[in-house]
Amino acid sequence: MPHRIDPEVLRKMSDAELEAEARRRRRERAQGGGRRSPAASERRWLDEAEAAQVLQWYANLELAPGARLAEIEEAYARLSRSYHPDRHRDDPERRKAAETLLARLTTAREGLVAYVKRRS
């Protein structure tokens, strides 16, 4: 059953059906069901592969682990300016390398932003 019931459905339900739905939801809440945020002890730790990936993202952005969101955005802006493919218009090989590096920087930024938001 969805968390919220559509108002049109509510209008069509009889009093007995409404009472039964309310009892069911109370019982579910009492048993610990329903939507709730996980307690601190239930939060999942990173496994080795995920931790290595997060450390690699920090290294790609030339940051120390534990950097704040503002530091992540600042490092991404600084590095993307210096390694942007448009700075290497005349050399196709360097342009291709810059495109690859910019894609890697973008992935690192997106991953770290999501990680830092999840962590806090």
Residue pairs with C-beta under 8 A, 6 or more apart in sequence:
1 21
1 24
1 25
3 34
3 35
5 21
10 18
13 21
25 34
28 34
46 54
53 111
54 65
54 111
54 112
54 115
55 65
56 108
57 107
57 108
57 109
57 111
57 112
57 115
58 64
58 65
58 67
58 108
58 112
60 104
60 105
60 108
61 67
61 72
61 75
61 76
61 79
61 105
61 108
61 109
61 112
62 75
62 79
63 71
63 72
63 75
63 112
67 75
67 112
67 116
68 116
69 113
69 116
69 117
72 109
72 112
72 113
72 116
73 109
73 113
76 105
76 106
76 108
76 109
79 105
80 102
80 105
80 106
83 98
83 101
83 102
83 105
84 98
84 102
85 95
85 98
85 99
85 102
87 98
88 94
88 95
88 97
88 98
89 95
